[in-house]
Amino acid sequence: MTGRHSPRANLKEARPVAAPMAAGRTEAVPCEADSEAFKAGMRRLAASVTVLTCLGPSGTRHGMTATAICSVSADPPTLLCCINRSSATRELFIAAGSFAINVLSASDHEIATRFASRLPPHQRFSAGHWTSCASGAPLLESAIASFACRLSEVVEIGSHSVIFGEVVETRTRSEHVPPLLYAHGGYGRFAGAARAALPEMMWIPDWHDDF
Ligand SMILES: Cc1cc2nc3c(=O)[nH]c(=O)nc-3n(C[C@H](O)[C@H](O)[C@H](O)COP(=O)(O)O)c2cc1C
């Protein structure tokens, strides 16, 4: 990638957040900057659930559940994913130089659990129907979208590696298949997402009722 600035160059020191101006009160509210408070905040950020996959050097398929995925650029089509540096799969993604992102459907919650577990690689793939893209990275047939990517850059920031992928192929299913969502430590789905045009989609946090 060209024209990128050092990711740290624009970081400014965190400052306390000023309280809203209530009658006669101007004191600052201390901003909790510790990582537990950060994680508690991020648990409120509902996200689509994906399984990242790659083909390892010995032909073994690898994969892990991830929500830290973000679109970066439409031209060239590029996205990023953030992988914990303690993840066993991280090195394999970087070594493979290519990977795939499978966006899970609401009915894929067991696959999400399986790929976030300590199961060995081959057992993670024993659920679901899998094919592969040109690079060999596994594609999940029930995924509502799959992106085959060429790894273009890795940036290390704190606990995570930010992995940029240039998308070489996109597969999509019908927009009427609802996505699997994750928030507050649990899986859920949009109510009414199967009837895609409904404007009043609602979050159903208790997935036990719904799957
Ligand atoms: C809903 C959910 C989302 C997750 N998102 C991420 C993520 O974005 N990045 C990450 O590194 N780990 C994420 N994890 C944790 C990994 O899936 C988990 O640590 C997995 O066991 C890693 O496998 P590995 O150590 O074999 O690589 C997530 C877990 C869950 C349940």
The ligand as a MOL file (V3000), in Angstrom:
LIG
                    3D

  0  0  0     0  0            999 V3000
M  V30 BEGIN CTAB
M  V30 COUNTS 31 33 0 0 0
M  V30 BEGIN ATOM
M  V30 1 C -17.5680 -14.1530 18.7290 0
M  V30 2 C -16.0590 -14.2440 18.7810 0
M  V30 3 C -15.3010 -13.3300 18.0820 0
M  V30 4 C -13.8980 -13.3830 18.1000 0
M  V30 5 N -13.1830 -12.4700 17.3910 0
M  V30 6 C -11.8360 -12.5360 17.3800 0
M  V30 7 C -11.0750 -11.6150 16.5910 0
M  V30 8 O -11.6130 -10.7570 15.8870 0
M  V30 9 N -9.7110 -11.7360 16.6190 0
M  V30 10 C -9.0760 -12.6960 17.3750 0
M  V30 11 O -7.8450 -12.7460 17.3560 0
M  V30 12 N -9.7770 -13.5880 18.1230 0
M  V30 13 C -11.1420 -13.5440 18.1210 0
M  V30 14 N -11.8550 -14.4490 18.8510 0
M  V30 15 C -11.1360 -15.4860 19.5990 0
M  V30 16 C -10.6870 -16.6690 18.7160 0
M  V30 17 O -11.7330 -17.1640 17.9180 0
M  V30 18 C -10.1880 -17.7950 19.6170 0
M  V30 19 O -9.1720 -17.3010 20.4530 0
M  V30 20 C -9.6790 -18.9910 18.8310 0
M  V30 21 O -9.5940 -20.0630 19.7330 0
M  V30 22 C -8.3080 -18.7610 18.2410 0
M  V30 23 O -7.8580 -20.0150 17.7910 0
M  V30 24 P -6.2960 -20.3560 17.7070 0
M  V30 25 O -5.6680 -19.9710 19.0090 0
M  V30 26 O -6.2600 -21.7960 17.4060 0
M  V30 27 O -5.7670 -19.5170 16.5940 0
M  V30 28 C -13.2480 -14.3960 18.8500 0
M  V30 29 C -14.0290 -15.3270 19.5650 0
M  V30 30 C -15.4080 -15.2610 19.5200 0
M  V30 31 C -16.2310 -16.2660 20.2790 0
M  V30 END ATOM
M  V30 BEGIN BOND
M  V30 1 1 1 2
M  V30 2 1 2 3
M  V30 3 2 2 30
M  V30 4 2 3 4
M  V30 5 1 4 5
M  V30 6 1 4 28
M  V30 7 2 5 6
M  V30 8 1 6 7
M  V30 9 1 6 13
M  V30 10 2 7 8
M  V30 11 1 7 9
M  V30 12 1 9 10
M  V30 13 2 10 11
M  V30 14 1 10 12
M  V30 15 2 12 13
M  V30 16 1 13 14
M  V30 17 1 14 15
M  V30 18 1 14 28
M  V30 19 1 15 16
M  V30 20 1 16 17
M  V30 21 1 16 18
M  V30 22 1 18 19
M  V30 23 1 18 20
M  V30 24 1 20 21
M  V30 25 1 20 22
M  V30 26 1 22 23
M  V30 27 1 23 24
M  V30 28 2 24 25
M  V30 29 1 24 26
M  V30 30 1 24 27
M  V30 31 2 28 29
M  V30 32 1 29 30
M  V30 33 1 30 31
M  V30 END BOND
M  V30 END CTAB
M  END
